[in-house]
Amino acid sequence: MKSTASAPGKIILFGEHFVVYGSGAILCAIDRRITVTAEETMEKKIHIISEIGSLKAEPGIPACDVDCILRPLYHLADTALRSHGIPGIKVTVKSEIPAGMGLGSSSACCVAGAAAVSGLFSDYSREEILHLAVNAERTIFQDTSGADCTVCTHGGIIRYGGDGHEKIDAGQNLGIIVASSGATHSTKSVVAKVKKFRNANPAEFSGMCDAESDIIRDVKELLEQGDIAQLGKKANQNQRYLEAIGVTNQTLQEMVRIGQGASAGAKITGAGGGGCVFALTDGGPAAADAFREGGYECFAAGIDSDGLIVFN
Ligand code: MEV
């Protein structure tokens, strides 16, 4: 018996980090995917094969003793083995999303992995898969807001907040150019750094959370209106808060300035400390040309409206 599922990567348009503290975020699923296949095996092993590492281990190992990158998949397979009493599971991962770049590779892997593994036994709803995926992600990153797994499950552009999530119907003219710093980051350690900043500067941080909530509210309407110029200004404002909480570095600053000089607005996307920035455009080539001239790889991100796809 085999089961295959696929989930898209993501970018955070607005609200990363502040979403961990309840300010909400606007996220977009992108047209790069991770596909996971799960297979029942007779051998009493959990076997995971991926481009970023492989693992063949006994079931029942404590999660903290499992290689960090593959831990969520091990957790999903091990939990399924215990509930369904089968000997082993083989999990194969194929990815179009670079790892550690803030483009949702970990969350997409958790979502597709949860759907592929649970699909061996039964049909689960998207909300059930999302729940399994967030729990799996928590084995490597306890403080996740759950926003990334939510957009990877549901696709499209969403507003995510404490009250759940809602889809946003954005105008057709939204162009998103994603540029890569080439440096990977650890979301967990950048989030821990922000926590330190917050503890040391509670009033300043709280003021930024309030301002970020206002951005999220305004941006929802601006997306629906397709007002790229105003969205760009909000991206630049959001970027100033990300700079204030210390998640940028010299390379990211240079990239953001290149993006801001050639588009409606630009900012870091995801945890920062490495990874990617994006520029908002109305479809013209100026931002992509400017990033390339600056020596940075970039691509035009298409919006994925499907989210999780289960193939069987
Ligand atoms: C990482 O993609 C987004 C963060 O806001 C963390 C989270 O929301 O879980 C930095």
Residues whose N, C-alpha, C, O or C-beta is under 5 A from the ligand:
A	BS01	MEV	E16 H17 V19 V20 D143 T144 S145 G146 A147 D148 T187 G270 A271
